[in-house]
Amino acid sequence: MTEIILAGPILRRTTKNRVCVWLATAKPMSLRLTITDIHDKTLGQSDTNDLNKHCVQLGKNLWIYLLQAKPDETSGYPVDRLMCYRLDQVNSNNTTDPLDLADLAYGSLQYPSFFIPSKLKHLLHGSCRKPHGGFNSKTQKFMPDALSHGHSILKETYDNLELRPALLLLTGDQIYADDVSISLLAMLRQQAVIVTGKQEMLPLINSPYKSDPSTPPHLNPSTIPLHGRKLELSKKYKPSGAGSKEIDSGFSSGESENHLFTFGEFATMYIYAFGNLPDWEPLWDWQHLKDQGVTNPDDAKKAWDSQDAPLHSFHSTLPQIRKLLANVPTYMILDDHDVTDDWNITGDWYDGVRDSPMGRRIVSNALAAYWAFQAWGNDPDNFDKDLIFTITQQLNDDKDNSDIADRFDLHTWKCRGWGFSIPTEPPVIAIDSRTQRQYENRFYPALLLDRYALDWLRVEWAKLKTGQNIDGYTCPLIITTTPVMGFSTIEFFQQLALWLTSQVENLTAIHYLEKLADKDGFITGWMVNQLDAESWSSNKEGFVNFLDTLGLLDINRCAFLSGDVHYAFTANASFNYQNRTLQCFQLTSSSLCNEPDDKQSRFLEKAASLDKGIKTHSNGALLSNKRWTAKVELLEIENSNIRVKAECNLGLVEFKAGLPISHTLLTGEGKLVFRIP
């Protein structure tokens, strides 16, 4: 049976009214999900008559299931009680064969377990999980994937609901689609063809047009040597009928030598990262890799040398990750590396990739995989049958119908349903700040949420308030992939660099040249990319609009759970605007497995030493009703003077009376605790 299950089971959305379990299989199966107490009494089951609604085929050998079991009792599933779940294969004669999940059970339990908290007491959160991102230096050994520390916590606390984490929140970059190790891509591209049943192609021209005769209509990724995809992404071609402008993929990742291209490659990356299939091994041997065909063997060998040991470390923890994901309700929101580095960073980036058939299709493939492997399980009700039909139609089309493909590209790009909420106490809202940006200038930092996204936030809050005990004292947990109340010193340096760049750009000669080339602001756009300047504070209007929206909702305090930045910190903060004050806790855990190098770590330590006390930011407006002030104080790790930690970590948040009281970093060197006053 294990060879049929490709990935999972993963416990997903879990509330009093429904429990969802996700898995991927290589063959269709008639499956039933049963929820029990620890004495094997049935508390709820999925309906096999609804199986077609909860299963999609996304290739010849890939079926995705999101099984949903509703409770037998009208009062819902019990809270604060340990429960288990079982998966059965239902045979044609209505007999059942339970799947063997004993290796996923903790302690003396027979099946994976979970509980639904009446009030949150502990949760886990983290981001940025790059398989070869473990760190090696003269002073440190390779660190394991920090997500494995969650397994250690559950192993210790599985039967103690006072200490057992109730949720796992993955806040972005669950995979790295652009920065893939050469050994891993060699395996993924082979398995992708097996899983989907075909070699997927990428378009190089828009379907209504003819290209230059030297440009073929499609690219076959299997013809690109290992470590050679960055070159392919930068190649320019000149389609006729669509204007004379040369175009390339539009991608800007600096580490894209082994970028994922096809849906099958994205899917197999998720299957690998979710910890399944022990026979799915990267190609560890350099000579074997070289024999498959490698672009620039010297550079590729250097990459392999640096990637091999940390990838082995990551690979060794995969069984622990699978067990963790099976036993804790897990929610996931996307960030750029789930698609490609710099995704939608500026309006110019967005336009360049959208106008490239190749770039556009890679993003569409990434979003389809994100929906199937991450987003669907956050809240199945967020996705209508039209989107699901669009994705399944494209991925099961063997005739490469251009109309089906165009619909696929348009529909995935314009989907706005990636955010979600969880009706816990306190409630959780996950914000998608990648696909709902507003570009005031094509080269300048964007507003991370446009007006429609802010309206969505208001609607989601209204939904949470309906029938729940929520008032002005409630402290919602808001997942924002990048910190809202950031590391002030780093953000100051970014803003200073952008200001200096703008001064250069205002020079008459530079301004004239940019105007002549129809690229007003190009130099600033280049600097935005170099600095990765997409923090909330990079666009002050967007920063204020977001925080003011929270104030308008009568939210007086909140906790932001963030990642992205590859270091961890905890801050007390406040935002004052128009006689309203928002008290904030900023809890940042990054990265799970992508640690800065020695030089970056030393810079962060130096910058943190400058970030003592309360840092105040203001727009300096003369009129009081236009003036806003933000105050941020980085907290110190207990029994130390460390404020910022650049080590692979998983965040553990403890709550009391609905408020976070500690933020613990689970690291390879032990537990580092921020006490929150």
N, C-alpha and C positions, 0 to 999 in steps of 0.2 A: 504493500500500500504506500510505503514511503516514497517510492519512485513516481507515484502518481501525484502526490502533493508536492508542488513546486515551492510554495511559500505559505507560512502560517501554520496553524491558526494564529491570528492576531486579534486580541480583544479590542473592540473599537467603541463606538458610542454606547454608553451604559447609563441608563436612567431608570427611575422607578417604573416607567411605562414600556421600556424596550431595552433589550440587550442585543448588540450586534457583534458578530464574529466574522472576520474576513479571512479568506484563504484563496490561493491560486492553485489550480490543478492542471495536469497535462491531458486529462480526459474528462468528459462530462460525468458527473456523479449525481445520484439522487440522495441529497444530504438533508439531515434534520438536526437542528440544534435544540438541545434540551438543557434547561437550567434546573439545578437541583440544590437542596441544602446539603450539608456535609454528611447527612445520613442517607443520601440518595433519594430523598422524597422529591418528586417532580414539582417544580414551581411555575414552569412555563415551557412552551415549545414553539418552534417555528412551524408554519403550515406548509407541508410539501406541495399543496395545490398552488401556493404562491411562489414556488421556486423559480419559475421563469422570470418573475419580476426582480428577483434577487440574484440573478446570474447573467453574465454576459460572456460571449465568446469573442476574443480579441486576437485570433490567429488560429491556425490549424491545430495547434497543440497548446492552447492557452485559454482556460476558463477562469473567470474571476467571480467569486461568490461573496456576497455580503448577506449572511444568514441573519434573520431578525426574529427573535423570540419575544412574544408579548406575555405578560403574566397571566396566570389562571385566575388570580384574585382581582376583583375590581379595585381594591385598594393599592394594587401595584406590588412590585417586588419589595421585600422587607429591607429596611435600612439598618446599617450597623450590624449586619449579620454576614458571616462568611458563607459564600455560595460557590458552587462549581458549575462547570458546563461540560457537556458531552456531545460529541459529533457522531452520528450514526449514518451508515449507508443503508438506505431503504431499498430492499429488493423488490422484484416484480410481484412476489407473493405476499408482500407487506411484512415480511420478516426483516429484522435489522441486524447489521453487523457493526458494532462500535469500532471507530477508529482507535488505534492504540496511541493514546496520548500520555502514557505513564511517564515518559521521559520529560514531559513538560510540567509535571506536578511537583509541588514543593512539600517537603516533610513527609508525613504519612498519608497525604491525600492521594487519591487515585486519579484525579483529573485536575486540569488547571482551575484556579480559584480567583475570586475577586470579592469586593463588597461595595455597596453603595452607601456613602457617608451621609448622615443627616447634616453634619457640618464638616467642612474640610479641616483636617488636622495636619496632614502632611501631603505634599505632592513633589514630584520630580520634574525638572525641566532642563533642556539643553538644546544646543544647535551646532551646526557646522561639523559634519562627520565625514571626513575625507579618508578613505581606506589607507592611503600611504602618508597620512598626516601626522603620524607619531614623530616624536622629536628625539634627536640624538645629538649629544654634544660631549665635551670632555667631562662634564660634571653630572650629566643625566643619562640614564639608560632609556631605551625606547619605552614609552608609556603605552599601556593597553588602551584600546577604545574605552573612553571613560563611561560610555553607556553601560559597560559591563559592571560598573559599581552599583548600578540599580539592581542587577541580579543579586549581588552580595547583600544589599539591604533587604530585598524580599526574602532571601534565604533565611535571614536572621529574624524577620518580623512577620512571616506569612500568617501566623495564627494570633498575632497581637494587633488588633485593629486600632489600638491607641497609637501605635507607632508605624504601622504599615502604610506606605504611600497609597493614596486613593486614586491618583491620576499620574500619567506621564504626558507632559506637554512638550512636543518637539517643535521648536520655534523657527525652523528654517534651515535650508541646506542639508536636508536628510541624505542627499546624494550630491556628489560633485560630477556634473555632466561634462564640464569643460576640462577639468584637471583630473584625468584618468591615468593611472599607471599603465605602462606599456604591457606588463605581464597580465594585468586584469583585462585590458581591451582585447588581447589575443584570445582569451577565453570567451568574453562576452559576445564578440562578433560571430563566433562559431555557434554558440548556444542560441543567439538571436534567430538565426536561420532555422534552427530546429524548432524553437518555440512558435515562431510565426508561420513556419512552413514555406517560406519564400525569402529570396533576397530582395529587400526593399530598395527602391531607387529614389533618388532625390531629383526634383525638377531643376533645370538650369534656365528655362525660359518660361514666361507666362504662356499658358495654353492657347490664347487667341493669336499669338504672334509667332513669326518665324525668326529664328536667330541667324546670326552670321554662320555661313556654312561650316566654319571651323569649330563652332560651338555645338556639341551634341545636345539633344533635348533633355537628357537625363544623365545623372552621375551614378555609377555603381560603386558604393563604398567598399566593396570587397576588392576592388582593383587598386585601392590606395594602400601603399605599404604602411606597416606599423610605424608610428611616430611621424607620420607624414600628413596628418589632417590639417594642421595649422596652415601649411602651404596651400592646401586645397581651398581653405576658407578665404584666403586672401587673393585668390586668382580672380582676375577681372575678365568680363566678357561684355560684348556689345550687342544686345538684342535689337533687331530692326522692327519698325512698326510701333515701338513703344518709346520712341525718342532715341537720340544718339548717345545718351549718357552711359558711360561704362559703369558696371555694377559688380560688386562681389557679394559675399554673404552678409556683410555689415557687422559681423561679430568683432569683438574687441578684446577677448580674453587673451592674456599673455601666456597662458599655459594650456593651449588647445591642441597640442600635438596629437593627442589621442581622444579628441572630443567625441562624445556620443552623437550619432547622426540619426539613426532610424528608431522607430517605435520599439522594435524588437531589442535594440541595444539598451534603450532606457528601461524596458521591462526587465531584462535580465540583470541589469544593475540593481534594481530594486530586489529581485529575487535573491541575488547574492547578498546584498546588504542586510536583508531581513533574517539572514542566518540559517538558511536551509541548504539542503543537498550537499552533503560532505564530499561528494565526488566532483562538485564544481570547484575545481582548483585553478587558480591563475597559473599561467605557464612560467614556472619558477626558473627554468634552465635558460641561461642566456643563449647558448648555442642553438637550442631549439627555437627560440624566438628569432634569432638572426636568420635561421634557415627558412623561416616563413616570409622573409622579405622585410627589410627595414630601411627607412629613409635615413641617410646620414648615420651610418653605424657608430661612429665615434661619439656623436651627441647622444644617440639612443643608449649606448652603453653607459655613459655618465648618468643618464636618467635612471636606468635600471639599477646601477650601483647604489644610488641614493634612495631608491624606492623599495628595494627588495626586503630589507630587514623590517622597516615599519609595516609593510604590507603583511609580512608573516605574523607580526604581532597582532594586527587587526584580525587576520584570518583565524587566529587561535581563539579569539573571544566569541566568534559567531554563534556557537551553540548556546552560550550564556545569553546572548541578545535574543535569540529565538525564544528561549524560556521566559525571559522578562516580558517580551511583547505579548506572550500568550496569557499573562497573568495580571496585567494592569491595564485598565482602560486607557487607550493611547489616542491622542489627538495630534494632528500635524498641519502646519501651515507652510506655504512655500516661500522661498526667497530666491535670489538670483541664481545660485549654483545648481538649484534643482532644474534649471533651464540652461543658463550660460552666464558667465561672469559679466557684470555691468548691465544685465537685462533691464531695458527701459530706463537707463540712468538719465538720459536726456531725450528731448524731442527729436534731435538729430539722429540719435541711435535708433529710436523707435522707427522713424521714417526710413532709415537706411535698411533695416532688416525687413520691415514690412514690404518694401519695394523689391526685395530680392526673393525670387521664388525659392531658392535654396535655403536662405536664412529663415524665411517664413515657415517652410515645411519643418525644419528642425525644431523651431519653437512649438509648432503645432503638435509634433510627435511628443515633445516633452510634456506639454499640457495634457495630452490624452493619457500619457502614462501617469502623470500626477493625479489626474482624476481617478484612474482605476486603482492605483496603489496607495494613494494617500487621502485624497479629498472625499471620496464617496463615503468612507467610513466615519468621517467627522459628523455628518448629518445627512443621511440619505434623502431627506425631504428637500434639500437645497437644490437638487438636480432634476430637471424635468426630462420627460421621455424623449423630447426633441434632441437635446444634447447627447443623450445616450445613444439614440439612433444614429446621429451624425458620426459619432466615434466608431460605433460597431460597423456601420456601413463601409466606412473607409478602410478599416483594418481587416475586413473580410472580403474586400474587393480584389479579385484576382485579375481583373481586366484593365486596371489602371485608368478608370473612367475619370476624365478631367473634371467633369461637373461635380462628381462625388468628392474629388480631392479639393476643389475650390470651396465647396461648402464646408469641408473639414477645416480648412485653413481659416476661413472667416468666422466660423462658429466658435472654435476654440479660442481664437484671439479676442473675441468680443464677449466671452463669458465673464460675468461679474459675480459669480456665486461662490467664490472661494472662501470668503469669511464665514464664521459660524459662531455660535454661542453654546454654552453648557449651563443648564439650570442647577448648578451646585449652590451651596451657601458657604462663602460668597460666590456669586456667579462669575463665569469666565466668558470673555468676548475675545475672539481672535480676529485681528484686522488684516486684510490683504492690502498692503501698501505697495505692491508691485504692478498690478494691472489696472489700478484706478487713479493713476497720477494725472496731474494737470500741468501742461507745459506752457508757461507764459512766454518763454523764449526758447528756441530750439536747442540752444547750447548751454543754457543756465540750469542750475539745480531746480528740480521740479517740486511742486507741491505734492507731497506723498499721497494725499487724499484729495480728490476733487469734490465738488459740492454734492454729487450723487452718492459718493462713498460716505460723506458725513451724514447725509439723509438716511443711508442704510444703517449707520450706527445708531441713529435716533430710533429707527424702527426696531432694531434688535433689542435695544434697551426697553422699549415699550413691551415687546413680547416677553422679556424676562420678568418684568414687573407684574404681568398679568397673573394673578393667583399666587404670587409669592410675597414673602415678607421682606420687601425692599423699600428702604426709605433713605433719607439724606445721610444717615450714618453708615449705610452699607458701603463696603470698600470693594468694588468689583476688581477682578484680576483681568487686565487688558494685555493680550499678547500683541506686542509690536516687534517685528523682527529685528529692527535696530533700536537702540535705546532712545527714549524720548528725552530723558534728563541725562545727558551724556557726560562723558569724561571731559571736563571743561577745558583742560590744558590742550588736549588733542584737538578738540573742536575749535579752539582759539587759533591754533597753528593753521588749520585748514582754512578758516575764514580769512586769516591774514594773507595766506598765499593767494586766495581767490581775489581779495581786494587789490593786492599788488598786481595781479594779472590784469584786472580790469583797468588799472591805471595805465599799463602798457597799451592796452587795447584802445584807450581813449586818445593815444597819440595820433595826430592828424594823419600821418603817413600810413600807420597800421589800419586806422579806421577806414581810410580811403581804399586801401587794397582789399580789405574784407568786403567793403561795399561793392567794389568792382566785381568780386568773385561771388557775390550774393551769399556771403558767409559771415554776416554780422555776428560777432561773439564767438568766432571759431576758436580763438586762443583760450578763452575762458572755458569753452567746452572741452578742449584738450586737457586743461588743468583739472577740470571736474573728474575726468576719467582717470588721470594720473593719481589724484588724491582719493579716489573712490568717495567723492564728496556727496553722499546722499543721506546724511544724518538729518534728523528732523530740524535741527538748528540751521542747516545749510540754506533753507528757504524759510525765512522768518514769518512770512505770511501764512504758509502752510502750518507751521508750528503753532502760531496763535489761533488759527481757525480750528485746529484739532482740539486744543486744550479749552478753547472757549466753548466748543460744542459740548464737551463734558460738563462745563459749568452750567450751560443752558439746560442740561438734563437734570439739574439739581444733584449732580454727583459732587460731593464735597471732599472726598478722598478716594484714592485708587492706588493699585499697585501695578506697575508695568513689568511684565516678564519679557525679557529680550535676549538676543544673542548677537550673531553677525560679526562682532568686532574682533573675535579671537583673543579676548581677555575677559576677566570677570571682575565685577565690582558690585557694591551695594551702596545706594545713596538715599538720603532723606532730601526731599525737595518740596518746593511750593511754587505756585503760579498765581499771580494776582493781576486781575484785569476787570475793569468796570465794577469795582466794589465787590467782586467775587474772588474767593480764595480757594484754590484746589490744593490739598495736601497730597503729596505723592511719595510712594516708595518705588525706587528703581532697582529691580533685581535682575542682574545681567549674568548669565552663565554661557560662556563661549570660550573655547570650543570643546566639543566632545572628542574630536580627533583631528586637529589642525593647529598645531602649536606654532607660535612665532619662533623665528630663529634667534640665535644669541644676540645679534645686533639689535633686532627689534625689541627683544625682551629688555635689554639694557636701556633703550630709549624710553620704554614704558615705565620702567622703574624710576628713571630720572624725571619724567613728566609727572609721575604720581607724587614725587617729593615736592613738587611745586603746587600741588592741588590740595593744600591744607586749608581747613576752615571752610566757611561758607562762601561760595562764588556767586556773585550777583550779576544777572544779565538783564538789560533793559533796552527798550527802543528809544528812550530819552525824549519822548513826545512832550510838547509843551502843554497840550490840553489833557487834563486829568482823565477824561473819558476815552482817550486814545492811548494812554500810557499803560504798558504792561511791564511786569517785573517777574523774573524767574530766579529762584535761589536754590542752589544745589550744594549739598555737603556729602562728600565721599566718606563712608564709615570705614573704620579700621577693623581688620581681622582680629579676633579675640587674642589677647596676650601677645600682640605684635603691633608694629606701626605700619603694616602693609595695608594699602588701600586698593591696589590693583594687582590681580594675579594672572600671569600669562602662562598658565599650565593647563593641560587637558583636564577638564572637570565636568561633573554633572551636578546641577544645582538641586538641593533639597530644601524646601521651604516648610517651616513649621508655623502653624496658625494657632491663635487663641482668641476666642470671641470674635471670629471673623477678620482678624487683623494678622498680618505676618509679624512674628516676633523673632525669628531667626532665619538666616539664609546661609546654609552650609554648602561649601564646595567639596564634593567627593573627588579626591584626586589620588594619583598613584602614591603620594607621600602621606596620605591620611586625610582627616577631616579638618577643614579650615572654616571657622564659624564667624559670621557677622551677626552680632546681636543688634536688633532693631529697637531703638528706644521708643 
